[in-house]
Amino acid sequence: MKTHAPIGHVGNVPGAPDRATSAHPVAAKVFSLFLIKPSHYDDDGYVIQWAKSSIPSNTLATLYGLALDCVERRVLGDEVEIRVTALDETNTRIRPERIIREIQAGSGLVCLVGVQTNQFPRAMDLARPLRAAAIPVCVGGFHVSGCLAMLPVIPPELREAMALGIILFAGEAEGRFEPLLQAVHAGQSELLYNYMAELPGIEGTPLPFLPAAVVRGTSGMRTSFDAGRGCPFLCSFCTIINVQGRKSRSRSPDDIERIVRMNLAQGIHNFFITDDNLARNQHWEAILDRLIKLREEEGQHIYIVAQVDTMCHKIKGFIEKAARAGVNRIFIGLENINPDSLKEAKKGQNQITEYRALLQAWHRHGVLTYAAYILGFPNDTPASIERDIGIIQRELPIDIIEFFILTPLPGSADHQRLYLDGVAMEPDLNQYDLFHVTTRHPRLSAAELLGVYRRAWELYYTPEHVETVLRRAKLWGYDPQNMMWKLLSFHAAPLLEKVHPLEGGIFRRKYRKDRRYGMPLENPLVFSARYIGETIAKYVRFLVIYLRYRRTLQRVLRDKEPYTDVAMAPVEAIEFEQLEIFKATDAARAAAEKARRRKARLSG
């Protein structure tokens, strides 16, 4: 297979950071292909956008790689030059009028890619002016795919899209993107392409890739790729298993090495491996061995963020090799410390009796731990949530915690169950960002759940706990100053910007005319005055928080006394009687007793 590096010239397109075209002589016709990853709206109806965003889009990279392959093979014929432009709206303003002018000068297609449920309203708003100008538009991603995979009928928002002439694409594009381009170019495209019953193999397919000019829009200049797709578990809140399947499909170690080398060649050293669970990738060891060789034998600088499950420390050699391969940050779906909540979510692979061993194993290899934690399970109350956060602070050596509200995302088993049972859910899809309440909780009002969720960030990121995490970092060998900035960024985003940290970024951009369809445009003077005032106020508050964090850091750095605490203490069987995490609920006590009996059998 050929290595799919950038082809032809790279030039500036109005409103676009990069373009790729075929390397052949100028053709008689031009087909302009725009690949756009939409953002979504804040509570005031403005697009969430930054000078630099935090998370790269793997779908954008995947589609760009497939598009480059089509460019190289001239799939529309020798007389047609395909021009490809990649845009990530989380860090780039989208100007539909400019896209319209360019496509009308020849022909083309706008693909709104990787559209999640909360991004679907924004995708529709971008599509409306394009369709009014008769520009072909295709929408794909988890919302379209999840709805068609799990619902008995096509939901109203997808029917509305098709009524506007928008093409819907469900499933994965490998092997299907070329026919789509050809159909659009010939004026013979259908309104719905549903490939959910046919998950393609991805080994040896065109590789995910984004040019450096696009990657620069993310903080840390980080790009992404998927080493594999699918997850074997059954989590009821998860859309991955119903969109990408439960069977692991992997790229080959050769593929991964090519992806990394292509990016190293353009000065990109930071990667996000987007597999829902890298530890269950069937080729994990061979992939990590390739990366280890690049780092240890060739001296390449490679830094990786990856996602794993809570039992990955049981896989012999996995954590050690991951660290040697360049994994310096790991994202773990901890989800909860109450076994009843985990059982409710069909998260049986999560054993609270293994959490401390898991986290300490990553720390021993110098890896920063991020933990996802879900609030809003049926048994949750404000008091239980506050209690559990306190237990986590004292007894689990988590570095960064990310809170989410339990959300019935379309494509998940939870959403399917509520839909079939006729349970009311939030009609505004923009709210499905894991940061808002979207369905009724059995014990809490929507206001109570949202309130305790917002308070959770303050409960965890207290000055006292920030100091504890910095002391732990100093103990296990992680740079405390780097840790301070990580803690600060995750604390500040929900507090100051009212967004989840994963949706955050550096310097919020806001444009008066980029407001949600149907909401009034504000007076320019009023808008500008408020935007400037809000920006100044946020940075003043940020400075106050930063100075507090800085004082804490200096105190930790000055202290020469040895540090330890319960969370950092070696894992021992006796902890089942001592730690509160194993005594807080009946289910926790039962889990501890089960683990105690298992250890007794193994030792006997």
C-alpha positions as CSV (number, residue, x, y, z in Angstrom):
1,M,0.0,0.0,0.0
2,K,1.2,3.5,-0.7
3,T,1.9,6.0,2.0
4,H,-0.7,8.8,1.8
5,A,1.3,11.9,2.4
6,P,0.2,15.4,1.2
7,I,-0.1,15.5,-2.6
8,G,0.5,18.4,-4.9
9,H,0.6,22.0,-3.7
10,V,-0.6,23.4,-0.4
11,G,-2.1,26.8,-0.7
12,N,-4.4,29.2,1.1
13,V,-8.1,29.1,0.7
14,P,-10.3,31.9,2.0
15,G,-11.5,30.8,5.4
16,A,-9.5,27.6,5.2
17,P,-6.2,26.6,6.7
18,D,-5.2,24.1,4.1
19,R,-5.9,22.5,0.8
20,A,-4.7,19.5,-1.2
21,T,-5.0,19.0,-4.9
22,S,-3.9,16.4,-7.4
23,A,-0.3,16.6,-8.6
24,H,-1.3,16.1,-12.3
25,P,-1.4,19.0,-14.8
26,V,-4.2,21.5,-14.4
27,A,-7.5,19.8,-15.4
28,A,-10.3,21.3,-17.3
29,K,-12.8,21.0,-14.4
30,V,-12.5,21.5,-10.6
31,F,-14.3,19.6,-7.9
32,S,-14.0,21.4,-4.6
33,L,-14.4,19.0,-1.6
34,F,-14.8,20.6,1.8
35,L,-14.5,18.5,4.9
36,I,-15.8,20.3,7.9
37,K,-16.0,19.2,11.6
38,P,-18.7,21.3,13.2
39,S,-18.6,22.7,16.7
40,H,-21.8,23.3,18.7
41,Y,-23.5,26.2,20.5
42,D,-23.1,27.6,23.9
43,D,-26.2,28.4,26.0
44,D,-26.4,31.9,24.4
45,G,-26.5,30.4,20.9
46,Y,-22.9,31.2,19.9
47,V,-20.5,28.7,18.3
48,I,-18.0,27.3,20.8
49,Q,-14.7,28.2,19.1
50,W,-11.1,29.0,20.2
51,A,-7.9,30.4,18.9
52,K,-6.6,26.9,19.7
53,S,-8.9,24.0,20.6
54,S,-8.0,21.1,22.9
55,I,-9.1,17.9,21.0
56,P,-8.2,17.0,17.4
57,S,-10.9,15.4,15.3
58,N,-10.0,11.9,14.2
59,T,-12.9,11.7,11.8
60,L,-11.6,14.8,10.0
61,A,-8.2,13.1,9.7
62,T,-9.8,9.8,8.5
63,L,-11.8,11.5,5.8
64,Y,-8.9,13.7,4.7
65,G,-6.8,10.6,4.3
66,L,-9.5,8.9,2.2
67,A,-9.9,12.1,0.1
68,L,-6.2,12.2,-0.6
69,D,-6.4,8.7,-1.9
70,C,-9.2,9.8,-4.2
71,V,-7.2,12.8,-5.4
72,E,-4.2,10.6,-6.1
73,R,-6.2,8.1,-8.1
74,R,-8.2,10.8,-9.9
75,V,-11.5,8.9,-9.2
76,L,-13.5,11.6,-11.0
77,G,-11.5,11.2,-14.2
78,D,-8.4,12.7,-15.6
79,E,-10.2,15.8,-16.7
80,V,-11.3,16.7,-13.1
81,E,-9.0,18.2,-10.5
82,I,-10.2,17.4,-6.9
83,R,-9.3,20.1,-4.4
84,V,-9.7,19.1,-0.7
85,T,-10.0,21.5,2.2
86,A,-10.1,20.4,5.9
87,L,-11.7,22.7,8.4
88,D,-12.2,22.2,12.2
89,E,-14.8,24.7,13.4
90,T,-13.6,24.4,17.0
91,N,-10.6,26.6,15.9
92,T,-11.6,28.0,12.5
93,R,-14.4,30.2,11.5
94,I,-16.6,28.7,8.7
95,R,-17.7,31.1,6.0
96,P,-20.5,29.5,4.0
97,E,-20.6,32.3,1.5
98,R,-17.0,31.8,0.5
99,I,-17.5,28.0,0.2
100,I,-20.5,28.7,-2.1
101,R,-18.5,31.0,-4.3
102,E,-15.7,28.5,-4.7
103,I,-17.9,25.5,-5.5
104,Q,-20.1,27.5,-7.9
105,A,-17.0,28.3,-9.9
106,G,-16.8,24.6,-10.7
107,S,-18.6,21.8,-8.8
108,G,-18.1,20.2,-5.4
109,L,-19.4,18.8,-2.1
110,V,-19.4,19.8,1.5
111,C,-19.1,17.0,4.0
112,L,-20.0,17.7,7.6
113,V,-18.0,15.0,9.3
114,G,-18.0,13.2,12.6
115,V,-21.2,15.0,13.7
116,Q,-22.1,14.1,17.2
117,T,-25.6,14.6,18.6
118,N,-24.8,18.0,20.2
119,Q,-23.2,19.2,16.9
120,F,-26.2,18.2,14.7
121,P,-28.1,21.6,15.1
122,R,-24.9,23.5,14.1
123,A,-24.3,21.1,11.2
124,M,-27.9,21.9,10.0
125,D,-27.3,25.6,10.3
126,L,-24.1,25.4,8.2
127,A,-26.0,23.3,5.7
128,R,-29.0,25.6,5.2
129,P,-27.3,28.4,3.3
130,L,-25.3,25.9,1.3
131,R,-28.5,24.0,0.3
132,A,-30.2,27.3,-0.5
133,A,-27.4,27.9,-3.1
134,A,-27.9,24.3,-4.4
135,I,-24.5,23.1,-3.0
136,P,-24.4,19.4,-2.3
137,V,-24.1,18.7,1.4
138,C,-23.5,15.3,3.2
139,V,-23.7,14.8,6.9
140,G,-22.2,11.8,8.7
141,G,-21.0,10.8,12.1
142,F,-22.2,9.3,15.4
143,H,-25.7,11.0,15.5
144,V,-26.8,9.8,12.0
145,S,-25.2,6.4,12.5
146,G,-26.4,5.9,16.0
147,C,-30.0,6.8,15.2
148,L,-30.1,4.5,12.2
149,A,-28.5,1.7,14.2
150,M,-30.7,1.8,17.2
151,L,-34.1,3.4,16.4
152,P,-37.0,1.7,14.6
153,V,-37.8,4.9,12.5
154,I,-35.8,7.8,11.1
155,P,-36.1,10.6,13.7
156,P,-37.6,14.0,12.7
157,E,-34.3,15.9,12.6
158,L,-32.9,13.4,10.0
159,R,-36.1,13.6,8.0
160,E,-35.8,17.4,8.0
161,A,-32.3,17.2,6.7
162,M,-33.3,14.9,3.9
163,A,-36.2,17.3,3.1
164,L,-33.6,20.0,2.6
165,G,-31.8,17.7,0.2
166,I,-29.0,16.9,2.6
167,I,-27.3,13.6,2.0
168,L,-27.1,11.4,5.2
169,F,-24.2,9.0,5.5
170,A,-24.4,6.3,8.2
171,G,-21.5,4.0,8.9
172,E,-17.8,4.2,8.0
173,A,-16.4,5.6,4.8
174,E,-13.6,3.2,3.9
175,G,-14.5,1.7,0.5
176,R,-17.6,3.9,0.3
177,F,-16.2,7.5,-0.1
178,E,-15.1,7.1,-3.7
179,P,-18.6,6.0,-4.9
180,L,-20.2,8.9,-3.0
181,L,-17.9,11.4,-4.7
182,Q,-18.7,9.9,-8.1
183,A,-22.4,9.9,-7.5
184,V,-22.4,13.6,-6.4
185,H,-20.2,14.6,-9.3
186,A,-22.6,12.8,-11.7
187,G,-25.6,14.4,-10.0
188,Q,-27.0,11.0,-9.1
189,S,-26.5,10.9,-5.3
190,E,-29.1,9.4,-3.0
191,L,-30.4,11.1,0.1
192,L,-29.4,8.2,2.4
193,Y,-26.4,5.9,2.4
194,N,-26.8,3.4,5.2
195,Y,-23.8,1.1,5.8
196,M,-24.5,0.2,9.4
197,A,-24.9,-3.5,8.6
198,E,-21.4,-3.6,7.0
199,L,-18.4,-2.6,9.1
200,P,-15.4,-2.5,6.9
201,G,-11.9,-3.8,7.7
202,I,-9.5,-0.9,8.2
203,E,-6.1,-2.6,7.8
204,G,-4.3,-1.4,4.7
205,T,-6.9,1.3,3.9
206,P,-5.9,5.0,3.3
207,L,-4.4,6.4,6.5
208,P,-5.8,9.2,8.7
209,F,-3.9,12.3,8.1
210,L,-4.1,16.1,8.6
211,P,-1.6,18.7,7.3
212,A,0.4,20.6,9.9
213,A,-1.5,23.8,9.0
214,V,-4.7,22.2,10.3
215,V,-3.1,20.5,13.3
216,R,-1.7,23.9,14.5
217,G,-5.2,24.8,15.5
218,T,-5.0,22.4,18.4
219,S,-3.1,23.3,21.6
220,G,0.1,21.3,21.8
221,M,-0.1,20.7,18.0
222,R,-1.6,17.3,18.6
223,T,-3.1,15.1,15.9
224,S,-5.0,11.9,16.1
225,F,-5.5,8.5,14.6
226,D,-7.4,5.3,15.4
227,A,-5.3,2.2,15.7
228,G,-8.5,0.2,15.9
229,R,-12.3,0.4,16.2
230,G,-14.9,-1.4,18.2
231,C,-15.1,-2.4,21.9
232,P,-16.1,-5.7,23.4
233,F,-18.0,-4.4,26.4
234,L,-21.7,-3.6,26.9
235,C,-21.8,-0.2,28.6
236,S,-25.4,1.0,28.3
237,F,-24.5,4.7,27.9
238,C,-22.0,4.1,25.1
239,T,-22.5,4.7,21.4
240,I,-19.2,3.2,20.3
241,I,-20.4,-0.4,20.6
242,N,-23.5,0.3,18.4
243,V,-21.8,2.5,15.8
244,Q,-18.3,0.8,15.5
245,G,-19.3,-2.6,16.8
246,R,-18.1,-4.9,19.5
247,K,-15.6,-6.8,17.4
248,S,-12.1,-5.3,17.3
249,R,-11.0,-4.1,13.9
250,S,-7.4,-2.9,13.7
251,R,-4.9,-1.2,11.5
252,S,-1.7,-3.1,11.1
253,P,1.6,-2.2,12.9
254,D,2.9,-1.1,9.4
255,D,-0.1,1.3,9.1
256,I,0.6,2.8,12.5
257,E,4.3,3.3,11.8
258,R,3.4,5.0,8.5
259,I,1.0,7.3,10.2
260,V,3.5,8.3,12.9
261,R,6.4,8.8,10.4
262,M,4.2,10.9,8.1
263,N,3.4,13.2,11.0
264,L,7.0,13.3,12.3
265,A,8.1,14.4,8.8
266,Q,5.9,17.5,9.2
267,G,7.1,18.3,12.7
268,I,4.2,16.7,14.6
269,H,5.2,14.7,17.7
270,N,2.0,14.7,19.8
271,F,-0.7,12.1,19.1
272,F,-4.1,11.1,20.5
273,I,-4.9,7.5,19.8
274,T,-8.7,7.5,19.7
275,D,-9.4,3.8,20.2
276,D,-12.1,3.5,22.8
277,N,-9.9,1.0,24.4
278,L,-6.3,0.6,23.2
279,A,-5.7,-2.3,25.7
280,R,-8.2,-4.5,23.8
281,N,-6.7,-3.8,20.3
282,Q,-5.6,-7.2,19.1
283,H,-2.4,-5.8,17.8
284,W,-1.5,-3.6,20.8
285,E,1.9,-5.3,21.5
286,A,3.1,-5.2,17.9
287,I,2.0,-1.5,17.6
288,L,3.7,-0.5,20.8
289,D,6.9,-2.4,19.8
290,R,7.0,-0.3,16.6
291,L,6.6,2.9,18.5
292,I,9.2,1.8,21.1
293,K,11.7,1.2,18.3
294,L,11.1,4.6,16.8
295,R,11.7,6.2,20.2
296,E,14.5,4.1,21.6
297,E,16.5,3.1,18.5
298,E,15.8,6.1,16.2
299,G,15.6,8.8,19.0
300,Q,12.2,10.1,17.8
301,H,10.2,12.3,20.2
302,I,6.7,10.8,20.4
303,Y,4.1,11.7,23.0
304,I,0.8,9.9,23.2
305,V,-2.6,10.2,24.9
306,A,-4.6,7.0,24.8
307,Q,-7.7,5.5,26.3
308,V,-7.9,2.2,28.3
309,D,-10.2,0.2,30.5
310,T,-9.9,-0.3,34.3
311,M,-8.4,-3.9,34.0
312,C,-5.6,-3.1,31.6
313,H,-3.0,-3.5,34.4
314,K,-3.8,-7.2,34.3
315,I,-2.5,-7.5,30.8
316,K,1.1,-8.6,31.1
317,G,3.6,-6.0,29.8
318,F,0.9,-3.6,28.5
319,I,1.5,-0.6,30.8
320,E,5.3,-0.9,30.7
321,K,5.3,-1.1,26.9
322,A,2.8,1.8,26.6
323,A,5.0,4.0,28.7
324,R,8.1,3.1,26.6
325,A,6.1,3.8,23.4
326,G,5.5,7.4,24.5
327,V,2.1,7.2,26.3
328,N,2.5,9.9,28.9
329,R,-1.3,10.5,29.5
330,I,-3.9,7.9,29.9
331,F,-7.7,8.4,29.9
332,I,-9.6,5.8,32.0
333,G,-13.3,5.3,32.1
334,L,-13.6,4.9,35.8
335,E,-17.2,6.2,35.7
336,N,-18.2,5.6,39.3
337,I,-17.1,4.1,42.7
338,N,-20.5,2.6,43.5
339,P,-20.8,-1.0,42.2
340,D,-24.6,-0.5,41.9
341,S,-24.2,2.3,39.5
342,L,-21.7,0.4,37.5
343,K,-24.0,-2.6,37.3
344,E,-26.9,-0.3,36.2
345,A,-24.7,0.9,33.3
346,K,-23.6,-2.7,32.4
347,K,-20.1,-1.7,33.3
348,G,-19.2,-5.1,34.8
349,Q,-15.6,-4.8,33.7
350,N,-15.0,-2.1,36.3
351,Q,-14.1,-3.5,39.6
352,I,-13.6,-0.9,42.3
353,T,-11.3,-3.3,44.1
354,E,-8.8,-2.8,41.3
355,Y,-8.9,0.9,40.9
356,R,-6.0,1.7,43.2
357,A,-3.7,-1.0,41.7
358,L,-4.6,0.3,38.2
359,L,-3.8,3.9,39.0
360,Q,-0.6,3.2,40.9
361,A,0.6,0.9,38.0
362,W,0.4,3.8,35.6
363,H,2.1,6.2,38.0
364,R,5.0,3.7,38.5
365,H,5.7,4.2,34.8
366,G,5.5,8.0,34.9
367,V,2.1,8.3,33.2
368,L,-0.5,11.0,34.1
369,T,-4.0,9.6,34.8
370,Y,-7.2,11.1,33.7
371,A,-10.5,9.6,34.9
372,A,-14.0,10.0,33.5
373,Y,-16.6,10.1,36.3
374,I,-20.3,10.1,35.6
375,L,-22.9,11.8,37.8
376,G,-26.7,11.2,37.6
377,F,-27.0,7.5,38.1
378,P,-30.4,6.5,39.7
379,N,-29.0,6.2,43.3
380,D,-27.1,9.5,43.2
381,T,-28.0,12.3,45.5
382,P,-26.1,15.5,46.3
383,A,-25.0,14.0,49.6
384,S,-23.8,10.7,48.0
385,I,-21.9,12.6,45.2
386,E,-20.2,14.8,47.7
387,R,-19.3,11.8,49.8
388,D,-17.9,9.9,46.8
389,I,-15.8,12.8,45.6
390,G,-14.3,13.0,49.1
391,I,-13.5,9.3,49.0
392,I,-11.8,9.7,45.6
393,Q,-9.7,12.6,46.9
394,R,-8.4,10.6,49.9
395,E,-8.1,7.1,48.6
396,L,-7.6,7.0,44.8
397,P,-4.4,8.5,43.2
398,I,-6.3,10.1,40.3
399,D,-4.5,13.1,38.9
400,I,-7.2,14.8,36.7
401,I,-10.9,13.9,37.0
402,E,-13.5,14.8,34.3
403,F,-17.1,14.9,35.4
404,F,-20.0,14.1,33.0
405,I,-23.7,13.9,33.4
406,L,-25.3,10.6,32.5
407,T,-26.8,11.3,29.1
408,P,-29.0,9.0,26.9
409,L,-27.0,9.7,23.7
410,P,-28.7,8.6,20.5
411,G,-27.0,5.4,19.5
412,S,-26.7,4.1,23.0
413,A,-28.8,1.4,24.6
414,D,-30.0,3.9,27.2
415,H,-31.4,6.2,24.6
416,Q,-33.1,3.2,22.8
417,R,-34.7,2.0,26.0
418,L,-36.1,5.4,26.9
419,Y,-37.3,6.0,23.3
420,L,-39.1,2.7,23.2
421,D,-40.6,3.2,26.7
422,G,-41.9,6.7,25.7
423,V,-39.9,8.5,28.4
424,A,-39.5,12.2,27.8
425,M,-36.1,13.4,26.7
426,E,-34.7,16.8,25.9
427,P,-35.8,17.7,22.4
428,D,-32.9,20.2,21.9
429,L,-30.1,18.1,20.5
430,N,-27.6,20.9,21.3
431,Q,-28.0,19.9,25.0
432,Y,-26.6,16.4,24.5
433,D,-23.0,17.5,25.3
434,L,-22.7,15.5,28.7
435,F,-22.8,18.9,30.4
436,H,-26.6,19.4,30.5
437,V,-29.5,17.4,31.9
438,T,-31.5,15.7,29.1
439,T,-33.9,13.3,30.9
440,R,-35.7,12.9,34.2
441,H,-33.7,11.6,37.2
442,P,-35.7,9.5,39.7
443,R,-34.5,11.4,42.8
444,L,-33.3,14.8,41.6
445,S,-34.9,17.6,39.7
446,A,-33.1,18.8,36.6
447,A,-32.0,21.9,38.5
448,E,-30.7,19.9,41.4
449,L,-28.7,17.5,39.1
450,L,-27.2,20.3,37.1
451,G,-26.4,22.2,40.3
452,V,-24.5,19.3,41.9
453,Y,-22.8,18.6,38.6
454,R,-21.4,22.1,38.5
455,R,-20.5,22.0,42.1
456,A,-18.6,18.8,41.6
457,W,-15.8,20.6,39.9
458,E,-15.3,22.9,42.9
459,L,-15.6,20.0,45.3
460,Y,-12.7,18.1,43.6
461,Y,-10.4,21.0,42.6
462,T,-10.2,22.5,46.1
463,P,-7.0,24.3,47.1
464,E,-6.3,21.5,49.5
465,H,-6.7,18.8,47.0
466,V,-4.7,20.6,44.3
467,E,-1.9,20.7,46.8
468,T,-2.3,16.9,47.5
469,V,-2.2,16.1,43.8
470,L,1.0,18.3,43.3
471,R,2.6,16.5,46.2
472,R,1.7,13.1,44.8
473,A,3.2,14.2,41.4
474,K,6.4,15.2,43.0
475,L,6.5,11.8,44.8
476,W,6.0,9.7,41.7
477,G,8.3,11.8,39.5
478,Y,5.9,13.9,37.4
479,D,6.8,17.6,36.9
480,P,4.7,19.5,39.5
481,Q,4.6,22.6,37.4
482,N,3.2,20.7,34.4
483,M,0.7,19.1,36.7
484,M,-0.3,22.5,38.0
485,W,-1.2,23.7,34.5
486,K,-3.2,20.5,33.8
487,L,-5.2,20.9,37.0
488,L,-5.7,24.6,36.3
489,S,-7.0,24.1,32.8
490,F,-9.5,21.4,33.8
491,H,-10.7,23.6,36.8
492,A,-11.0,26.8,34.8
493,A,-12.9,25.7,31.8
494,P,-16.2,24.8,33.5
495,L,-15.8,27.6,36.1
496,L,-15.0,30.5,33.7
497,E,-16.1,29.4,30.3
498,K,-19.1,27.2,31.3
499,V,-17.9,24.4,29.0
500,H,-16.5,20.9,29.6
501,P,-12.7,20.9,29.6
502,L,-12.6,18.7,26.6
503,E,-14.5,21.4,24.7
504,G,-12.2,24.1,26.0
505,G,-9.3,25.8,24.4
506,I,-7.1,28.9,24.4
507,F,-8.9,32.3,24.0
508,R,-12.6,32.1,23.2
509,R,-13.6,33.4,19.9
510,K,-17.2,34.7,19.4
511,Y,-18.7,36.1,16.2
512,R,-21.9,38.1,16.3
513,K,-23.3,36.6,13.0
514,D,-22.4,33.0,13.9
515,R,-25.5,32.6,16.1
516,R,-27.9,29.7,16.2
517,Y,-30.6,29.7,13.5
518,G,-33.7,31.4,14.7
519,M,-32.0,33.4,17.4
520,P,-31.9,37.2,16.9
521,L,-28.6,38.9,15.9
522,E,-27.5,41.3,18.6
523,N,-26.8,45.0,18.1
524,P,-23.1,45.2,17.1
525,L,-22.2,47.7,19.8
526,V,-24.0,45.7,22.5
527,F,-22.4,42.5,21.4
528,S,-18.9,43.9,21.2
529,A,-19.1,45.6,24.5
530,R,-20.3,42.4,26.3
531,Y,-17.8,40.2,24.5
532,I,-14.9,42.5,25.5
533,G,-16.2,42.8,29.0
534,E,-16.7,39.1,29.4
535,T,-13.2,38.4,28.1
536,I,-11.6,40.8,30.5
537,A,-13.6,39.6,33.5
538,K,-12.7,35.9,32.7
539,Y,-9.0,36.7,32.5
540,V,-9.1,38.6,35.7
541,R,-10.7,35.7,37.4
542,F,-8.3,33.3,35.7
543,L,-5.4,35.4,37.0
544,V,-6.8,35.1,40.6
545,I,-7.1,31.3,40.3
546,Y,-3.6,31.1,38.7
547,L,-2.0,33.0,41.5
548,R,-3.6,30.7,44.0
549,Y,-2.4,27.7,42.2
550,R,1.1,29.2,41.8
551,R,1.4,29.8,45.6
552,T,0.4,26.2,46.2
553,L,3.0,25.0,43.7
554,Q,5.7,27.1,45.3
555,R,4.8,25.7,48.8
556,V,5.0,22.1,47.4
557,L,8.4,22.8,45.7
558,R,9.9,24.3,48.8
559,D,8.8,21.4,51.1
560,K,11.6,18.9,51.4
561,E,9.8,16.5,53.8
562,P,8.9,13.1,52.4
563,Y,5.3,12.8,51.4
564,T,2.8,9.9,51.5
565,D,-0.9,9.4,51.9
566,V,-3.5,6.6,51.8
567,A,-3.9,6.8,48.0
568,M,-0.2,6.3,47.4
569,A,0.3,3.5,50.0
570,P,0.9,0.0,48.5
571,V,-2.1,-2.0,47.8
572,E,-2.7,-4.6,50.5
573,A,-5.5,-7.0,51.3
574,I,-6.1,-5.3,54.7
575,E,-7.4,-2.2,52.9
576,F,-10.7,-3.9,52.4
577,E,-11.4,-3.4,56.1
578,Q,-9.8,0.1,56.3
579,L,-10.7,2.1,53.2
580,E,-14.1,3.9,53.0
581,I,-14.4,3.2,49.3
582,F,-15.1,-0.4,50.3
583,K,-17.5,0.5,53.1
584,A,-19.6,3.4,51.7
585,T,-22.5,1.3,50.4
586,D,-23.8,-2.3,50.7
587,A,-22.6,-2.9,47.1
588,A,-19.1,-1.7,47.9
589,R,-19.0,-4.0,51.0
590,A,-20.1,-6.9,48.8
591,A,-17.5,-6.2,46.2
592,A,-14.8,-6.0,48.8
593,E,-15.9,-9.3,50.4
594,K,-15.9,-11.0,47.0
595,A,-12.4,-9.7,46.2
596,R,-11.2,-10.8,49.7
597,R,-12.4,-14.3,49.1
598,R,-10.8,-14.4,45.7
599,K,-7.5,-13.4,47.1
600,A,-7.8,-15.9,49.8
601,R,-8.4,-18.7,47.3
602,L,-5.4,-17.6,45.2
603,S,-3.1,-17.3,48.1
604,G,-4.3,-20.7,49.5
